[in-house]
Amino acid sequence: MRKLTYFVACSIDGFIGDPGGDASSMLAFVDEEFFGFLTGEYPETLPTHGRRPLGIDDLPNKRFDTIIQGRASYDVALREGITSPYAHLREYVASRSLKESPDPHVEIIAEDLVGKVRELKAEEGGLGIYLCGGSQLAGELLGEIDELVIKTYPQVYGSGMPMFGSGFALTDFTLEAVRTFGNGVLVRTYARGR
């Protein structure tokens, strides 16, 4: 069975963006060391339109072959005229309001999100599924998340968009790995405690 991994950036106090969802302040921490980690360990998490100018478009997918993102996350690319931000992956967008996909490579999941995720997890294959966000989507899929990879940036937001936009649901995960970087970024990997 394939894993659903929530690979997410957040502040020290657990916010993935400001109250409007903007997390651009975290980009300042993508220095040479951290960028090397991303391209070496998680190259497929970098959007296609960003990989090409950096000359890393030919990097193979190491962990994921499929991405699921929420409408708000997808809208960030759409505002820039990019209809397939992760063209190197199979792309799904969870949205009840987007009735038709603006790109043939992007499939809209309008109903039975959990059922679709279970279907994708049951597929054969060695690579997993990248849950790209956002907060509401992660909250809806909390019961299906097998792994958390949390990139914690050394910033405090005070308030904003939480990692999980859902009601109270105590869910145990086990710490598997911690990696620290010279710029203060901390990457923690957790596995679901089943």
C-alpha positions in Angstrom: 0.0 0.0 0.0 1.3 3.5 -0.9 1.7 6.2 1.7 0.0 9.5 1.9 2.6 12.0 3.2 1.8 15.5 4.3 5.0 17.4 3.4 4.4 20.8 4.8 6.2 24.0 5.8 5.2 25.7 9.1 6.3 28.3 11.6 7.6 27.4 15.1 4.0 27.9 16.4 2.5 25.5 13.8 1.1 27.9 11.2 1.5 27.1 7.4 0.8 30.7 6.5 -0.5 34.0 7.8 -4.3 34.4 8.3 -4.6 34.8 4.5 -2.5 31.7 3.8 0.7 33.6 2.6 3.9 31.8 3.7 6.3 33.6 1.4 8.3 34.8 4.4 9.6 31.2 4.8 11.3 31.4 1.4 14.1 33.4 2.9 15.3 30.2 4.6 15.8 28.3 1.4 19.6 28.7 1.4 22.2 26.5 -0.4 22.2 23.8 2.3 18.5 23.6 2.6 18.0 23.7 -1.2 20.5 20.9 -1.5 18.4 18.8 0.9 15.2 19.5 -1.0 16.7 18.7 -4.4 18.5 15.6 -3.0 15.7 14.1 -0.9 12.4 15.6 -2.2 13.0 16.9 -5.7 9.5 16.2 -6.9 8.1 18.6 -4.2 9.5 21.6 -6.2 7.0 22.8 -8.8 7.8 22.2 -12.4 7.9 25.8 -13.4 10.6 26.4 -10.7 12.6 23.3 -11.6 13.2 24.3 -15.2 14.9 27.7 -14.6 17.1 26.1 -11.9 18.3 23.4 -14.3 16.9 20.5 -12.2 14.0 19.5 -14.4 15.7 16.2 -15.1 15.9 15.1 -11.5 13.9 11.9 -11.0 11.0 11.6 -8.6 12.4 9.9 -5.4 9.4 9.6 -3.1 6.2 10.6 -4.8 4.5 10.1 -8.2 1.2 11.7 -7.3 0.2 15.0 -5.7 -3.1 16.1 -4.0 -3.5 19.7 -3.3 -6.4 21.9 -2.2 -8.1 24.6 -4.2 -6.3 27.5 -2.4 -2.9 25.9 -3.0 -3.7 25.3 -6.6 -5.0 28.9 -7.0 -1.5 30.2 -6.2 -0.3 28.7 -9.5 -3.4 29.6 -11.4 -3.0 33.3 -10.5 0.3 33.1 -12.4 -1.3 31.4 -15.4 0.2 27.9 -14.5 -2.5 25.2 -14.9 -0.2 22.2 -14.2 2.2 23.3 -11.4 3.5 19.7 -10.8 3.5 18.4 -14.4 6.2 15.8 -13.4 3.5 14.1 -11.1 0.0 12.9 -11.5 -2.0 15.9 -10.2 -5.2 16.0 -8.3 -6.9 19.1 -6.9 -9.6 18.6 -4.2 -12.3 21.2 -4.8 -16.0 21.5 -4.5 -16.1 24.8 -6.3 -13.8 24.2 -9.3 -16.2 22.4 -11.7 -13.9 21.8 -14.6 -10.1 21.4 -14.7 -8.3 24.1 -16.6 -5.7 21.5 -17.6 -6.1 17.9 -19.0 -3.2 16.8 -16.7 -5.0 17.9 -13.5 -8.0 15.9 -12.2 -10.5 17.5 -9.9 -11.8 15.6 -6.9 -15.1 17.1 -6.1 -16.7 14.3 -4.1 -15.6 11.4 -1.9 -12.1 12.7 -1.3 -11.3 10.0 1.3 -12.5 7.3 -1.2 -10.3 8.7 -3.9 -7.3 8.8 -1.6 -7.9 5.2 -0.5 -8.1 4.2 -4.2 -4.8 6.0 -4.9 -3.1 4.4 -1.8 -4.2 0.9 -2.9 -2.5 1.2 -6.3 0.7 -0.8 -7.0 3.9 1.2 -7.1 6.9 2.1 -5.1 6.3 5.8 -4.9 3.9 7.6 -2.6 1.4 10.4 -2.6 2.4 14.0 -1.7 -0.3 15.9 0.2 0.6 19.5 -0.7 -2.0 21.3 1.4 -3.7 23.2 2.5 -5.0 23.3 6.0 -8.7 22.3 5.3 -7.6 19.4 3.0 -5.1 18.1 5.6 -7.9 18.2 8.3 -10.2 16.3 6.0 -7.5 13.7 5.3 -6.0 13.4 8.8 -7.3 9.8 9.1 -5.5 8.8 5.9 -2.1 10.5 6.5 0.6 7.9 7.0 3.5 10.2 7.3 4.2 13.8 8.3 7.3 15.6 7.0 7.3 19.0 8.8 9.7 21.7 7.7 9.7 24.1 10.7 11.1 27.5 9.9 12.5 29.7 12.7 9.6 32.2 12.7 6.6 32.8 15.0 3.4 33.9 13.3 1.2 34.4 16.3 -1.8 33.5 14.3 -2.6 32.3 10.9 -3.5 29.1 9.0 -3.0 26.0 11.1 -1.4 22.8 9.8 -4.8 21.1 10.2 -8.0 22.9 9.7 -10.3 20.5 11.5 -12.0 20.0 14.8 -10.3 18.2 17.7 -9.0 14.8 16.7 -6.3 13.3 18.8 -4.0 11.4 16.4 -0.7 9.8 17.5 2.4 9.8 15.3 5.9 8.4 16.1 9.0 10.5 15.6 11.2 8.8 13.0 13.9 11.4 12.2 15.0 14.9 12.9 17.3 17.0 10.7 18.6 20.4 11.5 20.1 23.0 9.2 22.5 25.9 9.9 19.8 28.5 9.0 17.6 27.3 11.9 15.2 25.1 9.8 14.2 21.8 11.4 12.8 18.9 9.4 10.9 16.3 11.4 9.5 13.1 10.0 6.7 11.2 11.8 5.0 7.9 11.0 1.4 7.3 12.0 1.1 5.4 15.2 -1.2 2.5 14.2 
